[in-house]
């Protein structure tokens, strides 16, 4: 529930900036629980997430970058 309402992981790190937690911040407990039940009902996919990287490390997968126009 906390992740949906605050955009924070259980360990305190911020979820991806694309996580629209502000849109979910005012959901009722019942609404959040319904979302959780639905997501847990979906079948798992066979996909490995890339490992976490530090600020000085190169990400092992393609990620969006910002390129300023010339």
N, C-alpha and C positions, 0 to 999 in steps of 0.2 A: 504494500500500500504506500509506503514511504516513497519508493521510486516514482510512482505515478504522480504523487502530489508535490514532490520537492525536486525531482530530477537527480537525486543522490543515490548512489549504490549503498548497500549495507556497510561497506568499509569506508564510506564517506566521500569516495571519488565521484566526480560529476559524470553523469551519463553523457553520451554523445550530444553535442550541441543541437542536433536535429530532434532530440527527444522533446516533444511539445508538452512538457509537464505543466506549464502555466494553464494550458487548456483543460487539464485534468485536476487542477488544484482544488477545485470546489466540488468535486464529485462526492456524493454521499458514501458512507461505508458500504452500504448495500450495492451501489453501482460499482464501486471498486471491486468488491467481492465477486460480482457477476462477471466482470472482465477477467479476473484471475481464474475463475472456474472455466470460462470459455477458453482462455489461452492454454490452460492445462489439459483441456479435452482434445486439443489438436495433436495429430500424430507427430512424433519427432522426425526431424530430417537428418539425413546423413551428411553433415557438413561440419568441418572443423573451423572454428574461429581462429584468426591469426593471433599469435601471442601478444601480450602487452609489451609495449616498448617505452623506453624512457625518452626524455626530451632530446638527448644527444644521440639517440640511436635511429637508424634508418628503418622505417616500417617495412615488413616483409611482404606486404600486399599493396596493390594499387589503391591509393586514396586520393580524394579530390584535393587539388591544390589551387591556390588563388594566383592568377597571373595578371598583373596590371598591364593595361594596354599601353603601347608605346606612343 
